[in-house]
């Protein structure tokens, strides 16, 4: 059976999170990741956190 699927590149997520956090810190802005679109998919959440994102209530909804 063929069905649509999504590939998640956690290295890119981590690199992007790190860049966003770095830019926002310069202006005293705190970054919070939202995982609604990926249902708190654990590898993506962990990549966001490793990139420097702050933990939010959404991160506690891990299902995997």
N, C-alpha and C positions, 0 to 999 in steps of 0.2 A: 504494500500500500504506500503510495506516495502522498506526502502532505507537506505543507509549508513548515519551514523551520528557521530559527534565527541562530546565528553564530555570534558569540560574545567574546570579544578580544579584551581580556582583563588587563593586559599590558597597556593598551591604548586608554582604557578607562582610568587606570592609575596615573598614567602620564598626563592625561587631560585634567584630572582632579588636582594633581600637583601644580600644574600651570595656573589653574583658576585660583587655587588657594594662595599661591604666591602673589598673583596680581591683586587679589582682594585684600590681602594683609597690608599692602602698601597704603590702603585707604581705610584701615580698621574695620573691614567688613568680614563677618564670620560666614563661612560657607557651610551649608547643610545639604547633604545629598538626598534626593528623592528617588525612590526605587519603585514607584507605582507602576510604571510601564513594564517592569520585569519581575513583578511580584516578589521583591526582596530576594532575588536569586543570589544565594550565598557567595559564589565566587565574585560576582559583580559588586556586591556590598563590601566584601573584604578589600577589593581593589580600590574602591572609593575611600575607605578608611585608611588604607596604606598611603593613598595620595594626600591625606591630610584633612579629609572632610570630617565634619563633626557628626557624632552619632545623633540620630533622630529617632522618634517613635517608630518610624517605618522600618528601621534596621532591626527592631525587635520582632518583626513579623516573619522571620526566616522560616521557610517551610522545607528546605532541602537539607 
